[in-house]
Amino acid sequence: MHRSIKGQSSWPVLSRTRILVVGLGLIGGSLASALVSRRVCQEVLAWDQDEQSLVLAKERGIIDRSVTSLEEGISLADIVVLAVPVLAMSSTVEQLAALDLAGKVITDVGSSKKDVVAAARDHLGHVLEGFVPGHPIAGSEKSGVTAARADLYEAHKVIVTPLPGNASGASRLVREMWERVGATVLEMDVVHHDEVLARTSHLPHLLAFSLVDTLAGDQDNQEIFRYAAGGFRDFTRIAASDPIMWHDVFVANRDAVLSALDEFRSGLDQMREAVDKGDSQSMLGIITRAKSAREHFSRILENQSYLRTMSSNSISYTARAGGPVTGTLRVPGDKSISHRSIMLGALANGVTEVTGFLEGEDALATLQAFRDMGVVIEGPHDGKVTIYGVGLHGLQAPPGPLYLGNAGTAMRLMSGLMAAQSFDVTLTGDESLSGRPMNRVVKPLQKMGAVIETAEGGRPPLVIRGGQKLVGIDYDMPMASAQVKSCLLLAGLYAEGETSVKEPGITRDHTERMLTGLGYKLATNDGLVSLKGGGELAAVDRIEVPADISSSAFFLVAASISQGSELLLTHVGINPTRTGVLDILRLMGADITLENAREVGGEPVADIRVRSTQLKGIEIPEHLVPLAIDEFPVLFVAAACAEGETLLKGAEELRVKESDRIQSMADGLNALGVKAEALPDGMRVPGCTEQSVFSGGTVDSHGDHRIAMAFAVASLRCGGEIEIQDCANVATSFPNFVDLAHSVGLDLNETES
């Protein structure tokens, strides 16, 4: 029988609904208990074929009342939750088809979605307005209604897999129901859900059952259980789960489970062969990649900014006027050089050691991406990374999309590298990165022969097709950009003929310096950089990453504007393509001196001493703009504390950074009482010589780490308290910013909400 679920013009309010839970095992019972204890709805009803379960549930207060039949329950309920075993879902849906489902919202809790969705389409019709499949990612080794827990879903994920034709009101009620019992609700399509769960849940359970059964079946192996250590105990714990339920799951999600099992067997065969042959390099590669991947996932899942960005929680800063900025400080390693050290070290022939590597999440995302493509990388440990290069043609297809978090540099540079590989790859990122335009690199790469698909507006994800023959081009950049230049030069390593990039202004040259250091020949002449494809990169003993001048800039400005300050920043990179911030501050009258200047690994470094002084407003020379493009947020703060007006023009690139940095800073300055004027390509900032330049207030960083840190520095000249919202992404580039700021005198606190 085919029947459509007829929807209502308006769906009920959750608090006024009756919810029927069909099936009172652990999952259904726990949901019912949570709904009752939190008074989420008007009444919680239950139906189960086992009458004793209904009696126990009523006695224990897990439900409000039971019903005598499925038909009775459907007639009374507004929302129906199918919590029966996976293999019983299809027959239960078929029973529903014979009942009056007008205006009902129906959802399920099955860990496999394909069969129940197919049954719904077969029996309930094609306009599935009210059928919204779901799957709570929660459980226990215990089963049955007596194991039900009202807190089972707190801080756990529930995946909702909406179907085409679902009414928005029905989806809203299902989401709200799970959120009201403490769960975090995510969305996923049905096929992707089954594939993901096969790998992350079903396969581990299958392996645990199989391993324990294998060992237990041999009488000689009984001693293993007596002396088993924590690793065996932790891995096999899930083998104590409900066998009937897991049998049903393996049957229901058969195709995806078999696919995941085949992938695992292939990997296991590789490890067996490496052990059999004593192939230390292969063994080390597998073990190192696994360890690093686990650590990477732990950072994402526990307390780092990627999780904070994806979740509903947010990070805010509260900043108040502190004392003078004093002491000695070494900021983290240069992010631009850290990215490039991983990329080029991976493509070199031989082993390269990197020291001073930035252990922020942007650089770690790049590191993980190359591990996913088969590169063995040890570390990082206290900034030290060892890279076992595979050569220009040694990368392997990754197991899935390469997730680059918030790292725009990584995505743009890797676009050039990935365009020349023999395999397809997808580059993805977090919400912020997914909103940034990539056509500046995509279009010239397409001229070289690359095949790249983007989302609307040239935004990520980027789907890059492998096996393309690239041809060198002569490219005049319309806008000065080191990322575009580097992207094309990296693609040019693989291209036929010569690739030349003409810069309209000076940009950072870290890529050229590192390529030269690794033995690749380049030609440079009056803003023109060119190279020929077909060469090789040779590993070097060490790449030493200097302290990041962009990170140093916040403390340079902090010490300049706070009376009585003197600060020494050590081992800072002073590459002449990056020193625009020093030149601009000196033009404003800053007291900055360089000490102990030297060259390390091809990059010039020095210790920078800065003392407080009264700054002066200036018209910023346009030739310095590309040399300080990342530092302008904090330079706008310096300008607000200067005597006289500061004018910036020719900086339209600031509009397409992590946020529109011109508008974001203008809005924030105005919110704090500074009448800044945003211009199409810059800003006009009136200066002020009063101690309290800024009034207290709230500013939005728009998820941009440099905006957040700039306003933290502004607090030094603030008459009140500044609350800075949406600061989670600071950890992506400057993971210990708050601690370092405290250490030199800023009054800055972080809160999570």
Secondary structure, DSSP 8 states (H G I E B T S, - for coil): --------SS---GGG-EEEEE--SHHHHHHHHHHHHHT-SSEEEEE-S-HHHHHHHHHTTS-SEE-SSHHHHHHH-SEEEE-S-GGGHHHHHHHHTTS--TT-EEEE--S--HHHHHHHHHHH-S--SSB--EEE----S--SGGG--TTTTTT-EEEE---TT--HHHHHHHHHHHHHTT-EEEE--HHHHHHHHIIIIIHHHHHHHHHHHHHHT-GGGHHHHHS--HHHHHHHGGGGS-HHHHHHHHHHTHHHHHHHHHHHHHHHHHHHHHHHHT-HHHHHHHHHHHHHHHHHHHHHHHTSHHHHHHSS--EEEEEE-----EEEE---B-HHHHHHHHHHHHHSEEEEEEES---SHHHHHHHHHHHHTT-EEEEEETTEEEEEEE-TT-----SS-EE-TT-HHHHHHHHHHHTTSSS-EEEE--HHHHTS--HHHHHHHHHTT-EEEEEGGGEEEEEEESS---B--EEE-SS--HHHHHHHHHHHTTSBSEEEEE-SS----HHHHHHHHTT---EEETTEEEEESS---B--SEEE--B-HHHHHHHHHHHHHSTT-EEEEEEEE--TTTTHHHHHHHHTT-EEEEEEEEEETTEEEEEEEEE----B--B--GGGGGGGTTTHHHHHHHHHTSBS-EEE-S-GGGGGSSS-HHHHHHHHHHHTT---EEETTEEEE----SS--B--EEEE-TT-HHHHHHHHHHGGGBSS-EEEE--TTHHHH-TTHHHHHHHTT-EEEEEE-
